[in-house]
Amino acid sequence: MKRIVLIFLVVLFPAGAVSASAGGAQFDHAAVDVGNKASLQRGAKYFFNYCISCHSANFSRYNRIAADLGLSELQVEENFIFTDSTVRDHMSVAMRPKDAKEWFGTAPPDLTLVARAKGADWLYTYLRTFYLDEARPFGVNNLVLENASMPHVLWELQGLQRAVYKEAGEGHGEEGHGGGKPVLDHLELVQPGSMSPEQYDRAVLDLVNFMLYLSEPAQIVRTQIGIWVLSFLVLLFVVTYLLKKEYWKDIH
């Protein structure tokens, strides 16, 4: 019975909505729109420049992205493929899993389905909440995924942030002021990047939008097909109703 209820919930609610509420965490809302091809193209640019060097997307092909995003295969070859792959290949990564585990402690996960697994809000918040932490191997930590092994690959765009904690007088002191765990108040930009905070948020939104598309490319046309199907069903209902009246008019 529990399994049936779980399946029902997965079907009824989108993956992003389920994961966003998991564990009671509060994430910033990502106002994504996979129908916005300009946003998807910008997101693809960031994905291939900052993500694909470590993370694969083995369940997707370059030529599928070209077709869905309104790009030519030549444009994809020149701007998105940095290995000896062709546009017909899956989006694999050149880095060997053994090397990745040695450098990062674990092999970076494949990103094809990460947006369905984590949700757009999770990704949007995660990519915007890296902060300086000298105790970590790469000098940064993350609010959403504590002690993440991933470096802040977008730091040149966003800049560097530090964590600002609440004062001891507010009931939750910093270490040494109350004996408890420090309570974060906010993140403060200490080294600006090449983008303003507003521009960076927009860039991350485009990147998340592309990753959401990547997790289910069919969703671009699914809505259009749904409209046609519903229109057909309405027309079929009218025809069927008129036919029923014609057959039963002598009885009624």
Phi, psi and chi 1 to 4 in degrees:
 res  aa     phi    psi   chi1   chi2   chi3   chi4
   1 MET       -  -42.8 -177.9   64.4 -176.8      -
   2 LYS   -62.1  -38.2  -70.2 -177.3  178.1  179.6
   3 ARG   -64.3  -40.0 -178.7  175.6  -62.9  179.6
   4 ILE   -64.2  -42.2  -64.6  175.5      -      -
   5 VAL   -63.1  -40.8  172.8      -      -      -
   6 LEU   -63.9  -44.3  179.0   59.8      -      -
   7 ILE   -61.1  -40.7  -65.1  173.8      -      -
   8 PHE   -61.5  -42.2  173.8   76.5      -      -
   9 LEU   -66.7  -39.5  -69.7  174.0      -      -
  10 VAL   -64.3  -39.5  171.0      -      -      -
  11 VAL   -72.4  -39.2  172.7      -      -      -
  12 LEU   -72.4  -39.6 -176.4   61.8      -      -
  13 PHE  -109.4  141.9  -62.7  102.0      -      -
  14 PRO   -62.1  155.1  -18.7   29.7      -      -
  15 ALA   -60.8  -38.6      -      -      -      -
  16 GLY   -63.5  -38.9      -      -      -      -
  17 ALA   -69.2  -36.8      -      -      -      -
  18 VAL   -67.7  -48.6  173.6      -      -      -
  19 SER   -69.7  -29.2   62.6      -      -      -
  20 ALA   -66.8  -27.2      -      -      -      -
  21 SER   -98.3   -3.7   59.9      -      -      -
  22 ALA   -64.2  133.7      -      -      -      -
  23 GLY    74.5    2.9      -      -      -      -
  24 GLY    77.5    8.0      -      -      -      -
  25 ALA   -70.9  147.5      -      -      -      -
  26 GLN  -107.5  119.3  -63.3  -63.6  -40.0      -
  27 PHE  -112.9  152.7  -55.0  132.6      -      -
  28 ASP   -71.1  142.0  -64.1  -28.5      -      -
  29 HIS   -75.4  131.3  175.8   60.2      -      -
  30 ALA  -101.0  107.3      -      -      -      -
  31 ALA   -82.1   73.4      -      -      -      -
  32 VAL   -88.9  157.8  -68.4      -      -      -
  33 ASP  -148.9   99.7  176.7   13.9      -      -
  34 VAL   -69.3   -8.9  -67.9      -      -      -
  35 GLY   -82.9   -7.4      -      -      -      -
  36 ASN   -88.7   95.8 -173.8  -19.2      -      -
  37 LYS   -66.6  -32.2  -73.5 -169.3  176.5 -178.3
  38 ALA   -63.5  -41.5      -      -      -      -
  39 SER   -65.1  -41.9  172.7      -      -      -
  40 LEU   -63.4  -39.2  -67.8  177.9      -      -
  41 GLN   -66.0  -41.1  -69.1  172.4    0.6      -
  42 ARG   -65.8  -41.4  -66.6 -169.0  -61.1  -93.3
  43 GLY   -63.3  -38.3      -      -      -      -
  44 ALA   -62.7  -38.2      -      -      -      -
  45 LYS   -59.4  -47.4  176.7 -174.6   68.7  174.3
  46 TYR   -67.2  -38.0  -63.8  122.9      -      -
  47 PHE   -62.6  -46.7 -177.7   85.2      -      -
  48 PHE   -77.8  -21.0  -73.6  104.1      -      -
  49 ASN   -88.1  -27.6  -81.8  -77.8      -      -
  50 TYR  -121.7  -16.9  -66.8   96.8      -      -
  51 CYS  -111.4  -41.6  -56.8      -      -      -
  52 ILE   -70.5  -14.0 -159.3   66.6      -      -
  53 SER   -68.8  -26.9   58.0      -      -      -
  54 CYS  -114.5  -36.4  -64.1      -      -      -
  55 HIS  -102.9  136.7  -64.6  -86.8      -      -
  56 SER   -90.5  170.3   61.2      -      -      -
  57 ALA  -141.9   65.1      -      -      -      -
  58 ASN   -68.8  -10.7  -77.5  -40.3      -      -
  59 PHE   -96.9   11.1  -61.0   99.5      -      -
  60 SER  -132.6  154.6 -175.5      -      -      -
  61 ARG  -115.6  151.7  -64.0  179.6 -172.7  -89.0
  62 TYR   -62.0  -41.5  -67.9  100.7      -      -
  63 ASN   -69.3  -26.7   56.4   -4.2      -      -
  64 ARG   -67.1  -40.2  174.5   62.7 -172.6  -92.0
  65 ILE   -64.0  -41.9  -69.0  174.8      -      -
  66 ALA   -58.1  -45.9      -      -      -      -
  67 ALA   -67.1  -43.1      -      -      -      -
  68 ASP   -73.4  -32.2  -72.1  -17.6      -      -
  69 LEU   -95.2    4.1  -89.2   59.5      -      -
  70 GLY    72.2   33.2      -      -      -      -
  71 LEU  -112.8  153.6  -57.9  171.5      -      -
  72 SER   -81.8  158.2   68.0      -      -      -
  73 GLU   -63.8  -31.5  -67.3 -170.8   -5.2      -
  74 LEU   -65.5  -41.5  179.7   60.8      -      -
  75 GLN   -61.6  -40.3  -72.7  175.9  -49.4      -
  76 VAL   -66.3  -42.7  170.3      -      -      -
  77 GLU   -60.8  -42.8  -74.4 -178.8  -16.9      -
  78 GLU   -77.9  -28.1  -67.6  179.4  -15.5      -
  79 ASN  -112.0  -22.0  -63.1  -77.2      -      -
  80 PHE  -116.3  -20.1  -65.1  160.8      -      -
  81 ILE  -103.7  115.7  -57.3  178.9      -      -
  82 PHE  -113.4   11.7  -52.9  119.7      -      -
  83 THR  -122.3 -165.6   63.1      -      -      -
  84 ASP   -88.0   13.5   57.1   -3.4      -      -
  85 SER   -69.5  159.5  -60.0      -      -      -
  86 THR  -109.5  171.2   69.6      -      -      -
  87 VAL   -66.6  -15.1  -68.0      -      -      -
  88 ARG   -91.3   -4.1  -66.1  170.6 -180.0   80.7
  89 ASP   -85.6  160.7  -69.1  -26.8      -      -
  90 HIS   -71.9  158.4  -69.6   93.6      -      -
  91 MET   -86.8   77.3  -66.9  158.6   50.5      -
  92 SER   -89.3  174.0   58.6      -      -      -
  93 VAL  -119.5  145.7   62.7      -      -      -
  94 ALA   -76.7  -24.3      -      -      -      -
  95 MET   -68.4  131.3 -176.6  170.0   55.0      -
  96 ARG   -76.0  140.5  -62.7 -178.6  -58.0  178.3
  97 PRO   -54.9  -36.2  -24.9   33.7      -      -
  98 LYS   -62.9  -43.9 -178.9  179.6  178.5 -179.5
  99 ASP   -66.5  -41.0  -67.0  -25.8      -      -
 100 ALA   -60.2  -42.7      -      -      -      -
 101 LYS   -65.3  -35.7 -171.6  172.5 -177.6  179.0
 102 GLU   -70.1  -38.5 -179.6 -179.9  -12.1      -
 103 TRP   -80.5  -41.2  -62.9  -25.4      -      -
 104 PHE  -108.7   -7.5  -57.9  107.5      -      -
 105 GLY    91.1  -21.6      -      -      -      -
 106 THR  -158.1  152.2 -177.1      -      -      -
 107 ALA   -70.0  130.8      -      -      -      -
 108 PRO   -58.0  135.8  -24.4   34.5      -      -
 109 PRO   -71.9  155.8   27.2  -35.2      -      -
 110 ASP   -67.6  139.8 -175.0  -84.6      -      -
 111 LEU  -102.1    4.9  -64.8 -176.8      -      -
 112 THR   -58.7  -45.1  -45.7      -      -      -
 113 LEU  -110.6   11.2  -58.1  174.8      -      -
 114 VAL   -64.0  -32.8   68.4      -      -      -
 115 ALA   -67.7  -32.2      -      -      -      -
 116 ARG   -76.1  -33.4  -73.6 -174.9   63.4   83.9
 117 ALA   -75.3  -40.9      -      -      -      -
 118 LYS  -101.1  -33.6  -62.1  -68.3 -172.6  179.9
 119 GLY    98.8  149.2      -      -      -      -
 120 ALA   -63.7  -39.8      -      -      -      -
 121 ASP   -63.3  -40.4  -66.8   -8.8      -      -
 122 TRP   -59.8  -50.4 -169.5   98.3      -      -
 123 LEU   -62.2  -43.1  -76.1  171.8      -      -
 124 TYR   -61.5  -43.2 -179.9   61.7      -      -
 125 THR   -71.6  -41.7  -52.0      -      -      -
 126 TYR   -58.7  -47.2  171.9   72.6      -      -
 127 LEU   -72.4   -9.4  -67.3  171.7      -      -
 128 ARG  -109.9    0.9  -65.9  163.2   52.6 -111.0
 129 THR  -123.7   34.6   55.2      -      -      -
 130 PHE   -78.0  142.9  -79.7   91.9      -      -
 131 TYR  -144.9  158.2   63.4   93.1      -      -
 132 LEU   -64.8  135.0  -66.4  171.4      -      -
 133 ASP  -154.5  102.8 -175.9   -8.5      -      -
 134 GLU   -65.1  -18.5  -65.0 -179.2   -3.8      -
 135 ALA   -75.4  -16.1      -      -      -      -
 136 ARG   -90.0  151.0  -60.8  -61.6  -58.7  153.1
 137 PRO   -57.0  -37.1  -25.7   34.1      -      -
 138 PHE   -99.9    8.2  -66.8  103.7      -      -
 139 GLY    78.5    9.2      -      -      -      -
 140 VAL  -138.0  155.3  -67.6      -      -      -
 141 ASN  -129.6 -179.2 -148.8  -34.6      -      -
 142 ASN  -141.6  140.1 -169.4  -86.6      -      -
 143 LEU   -70.0  -37.6  -68.4 -175.4      -      -
 144 VAL   -77.9  -43.7  173.5      -      -      -
 145 LEU  -122.1   91.1 -173.1   59.9      -      -
 146 GLU   -63.0  137.4 -172.2  176.0    2.0      -
 147 ASN    61.4   34.7  -63.3  -30.9      -      -
 148 ALA   -63.2  141.2      -      -      -      -
 149 SER   -83.9   -4.8   57.7      -      -      -
 150 MET   -82.2  131.7  173.5  179.5  160.8      -
 151 PRO   -71.9  165.8   26.8  -33.9      -      -
 152 HIS   -84.5   87.6 -174.8   16.8      -      -
 153 VAL   -70.1  -18.4  -65.2      -      -      -
 154 LEU   -99.5   18.4  -59.1  175.1      -      -
 155 TRP   -64.6  -30.4   73.6  -90.4      -      -
 156 GLU   -65.2  -28.7  -69.1 -178.7  -34.8      -
 157 LEU   -83.5  -47.4  -56.2 -179.6      -      -
 158 GLN   -83.0  -36.6 -176.8 -172.4   28.7      -
 159 GLY    98.0 -163.8      -      -      -      -
 160 LEU  -118.8  137.9  -62.3  174.3      -      -
 161 GLN  -115.8  153.3  -56.9  179.7  112.7      -
 162 ARG  -121.6  154.6   72.9  177.2 -179.0   91.5
 163 ALA   -84.7  131.2      -      -      -      -
 164 VAL  -110.6  124.4  178.0      -      -      -
 165 TYR  -102.1  160.2  -63.2   94.1      -      -
 166 LYS   -69.2  149.7  -68.3 -177.8  178.8 -179.4
 167 GLU   -69.5  154.6  -63.9  -66.6  -24.4      -
 168 ALA   -59.6  -32.2      -      -      -      -
 169 GLY   -68.3  -13.9      -      -      -      -
 170 GLU   -85.9    3.9  -62.5 -177.4   44.7      -
 171 GLY   104.9  -16.3      -      -      -      -
 172 HIS  -134.8   93.0  -62.3  -79.9      -      -
 173 GLY   -78.8  164.4      -      -      -      -
 174 GLU   -73.4  170.5  -62.5 -173.9   31.3      -
 175 GLU   -58.3  131.5  -70.3  179.5  -22.7      -
 176 GLY    95.2   -9.5      -      -      -      -
 177 HIS  -115.2   -6.3  -70.2  -81.4      -      -
 178 GLY  -160.5   -2.9      -      -      -      -
 179 GLY    77.3   -8.5      -      -      -      -
 180 GLY   -97.5  179.6      -      -      -      -
 181 LYS   -74.2  136.7 -175.1  177.7  179.7  179.5
 182 PRO   -60.1  143.4  -20.6   31.1      -      -
 183 VAL  -108.0  120.6  176.1      -      -      -
 184 LEU   -68.5  136.8 -179.3   77.3      -      -
 185 ASP   -99.6  -50.9 -173.9   45.2      -      -
 186 HIS  -166.5  173.0   64.1  -82.1      -      -
 187 LEU  -104.6  139.0  -63.0  179.7      -      -
 188 GLU  -121.8  130.1  179.6 -179.4   71.4      -
 189 LEU   -74.2  119.7 -170.4   66.0      -      -
 190 VAL  -109.8  -19.5  -66.2      -      -      -
 191 GLN  -139.5  105.8  179.6  179.1  -33.0      -
 192 PRO   -61.8  149.6  -19.7   31.9      -      -
 193 GLY   -98.2 -166.0      -      -      -      -
 194 SER   -75.8  -12.7   60.2      -      -      -
 195 MET  -116.2  152.6  -66.6 -179.2  172.0      -
 196 SER   -73.8  162.3   67.9      -      -      -
 197 PRO   -55.1  -38.0  -29.2   36.6      -      -
 198 GLU   -67.2  -42.3  -66.0   76.0   16.3      -
 199 GLN   -65.3  -39.0  -69.6  172.3  -29.7      -
 200 TYR   -66.7  -42.0 -179.4   73.8      -      -
 201 ASP   -59.2  -40.0  -72.2   -9.3      -      -
 202 ARG   -65.9  -40.9  178.5   70.9 -107.7 -178.4
 203 ALA   -63.8  -43.3      -      -      -      -
 204 VAL   -64.8  -38.2  171.1      -      -      -
 205 LEU   -62.0  -41.7 -162.7   62.0      -      -
 206 ASP   -64.5  -41.5  -69.3  -25.7      -      -
 207 LEU   -63.1  -45.0  174.5   57.3      -      -
 208 VAL   -65.0  -37.7  171.5      -      -      -
 209 ASN   -60.1  -43.5 -162.5   26.6      -      -
 210 PHE   -65.7  -40.7  174.0   76.7      -      -
 211 MET   -67.4  -32.8  -65.4  175.2   70.8      -
 212 LEU   -67.3  -41.7 -172.3   63.5      -      -
 213 TYR   -61.1  -44.9  147.0   77.6      -      -
 214 LEU   -58.3  -33.5 -164.6   66.1      -      -
 215 SER   -72.7  -20.1   66.9      -      -      -
 216 GLU  -159.6   80.3 -171.1 -175.7   -1.6      -
 217 PRO   -58.1  -28.8  -23.9   34.2      -      -
 218 ALA   -66.4  -16.0      -      -      -      -
 219 GLN   -67.2  -18.2   61.8 -173.8  -56.8      -
 220 ILE   -63.9  -41.2  -69.5 -177.4      -      -
 221 VAL  -100.8  -10.8  -63.4      -      -      -
 222 ARG   -59.7  -42.3 -175.5  178.0   58.7 -162.6
 223 THR   -64.6  -41.8  -56.9      -      -      -
 224 GLN   -63.3  -43.5  -60.7  173.0   -2.8      -
 225 ILE   -63.8  -40.1  -65.1  175.3      -      -
 226 GLY   -60.0  -39.6      -      -      -      -
 227 ILE   -63.0  -44.2  -66.9  174.5      -      -
 228 TRP   -64.4  -41.6  -77.6  103.8      -      -
 229 VAL   -63.7  -45.5  170.2      -      -      -
 230 LEU   -64.9  -38.5  -69.9  175.9      -      -
 231 SER   -62.6  -41.6  -60.6      -      -      -
 232 PHE   -63.9  -41.3  169.7   77.3      -      -
 233 LEU   -65.3  -37.3  -69.4  176.5      -      -
 234 VAL   -64.0  -45.6  169.8      -      -      -
 235 LEU   -62.6  -41.3  179.3   61.8      -      -
 236 LEU   -64.0  -37.8  179.9   63.8      -      -
 237 PHE   -62.5  -43.8  170.7   78.1      -      -
 238 VAL   -62.4  -46.4  173.0      -      -      -
 239 VAL   -63.4  -42.8  173.0      -      -      -
 240 THR   -65.3  -40.1  -55.4      -      -      -
 241 TYR   -64.8  -44.1  177.8   74.4      -      -
 242 LEU   -64.2  -38.5  -65.9  176.4      -      -
 243 LEU   -65.7  -39.1 -174.3   61.8      -      -
 244 LYS   -63.5  -42.1  175.3 -101.9 -177.8 -172.8
 245 LYS   -63.1  -37.4  -70.3 -170.9   65.3  176.3
 246 GLU   -66.4  -40.8  179.3   66.2   23.1      -
 247 TYR   -71.1  -34.7  -89.0   99.9      -      -
 248 TRP  -102.3    7.6  -69.8   81.1      -      -
 249 LYS   -65.7  -33.8   63.9 -179.9 -179.5 -178.8
 250 ASP   -71.2  -28.8  -64.4  -26.7      -      -
 251 ILE   -78.5  -44.7  -61.6  176.3      -      -
 252 HIS   -81.3      -  -67.5  -69.9      -      -
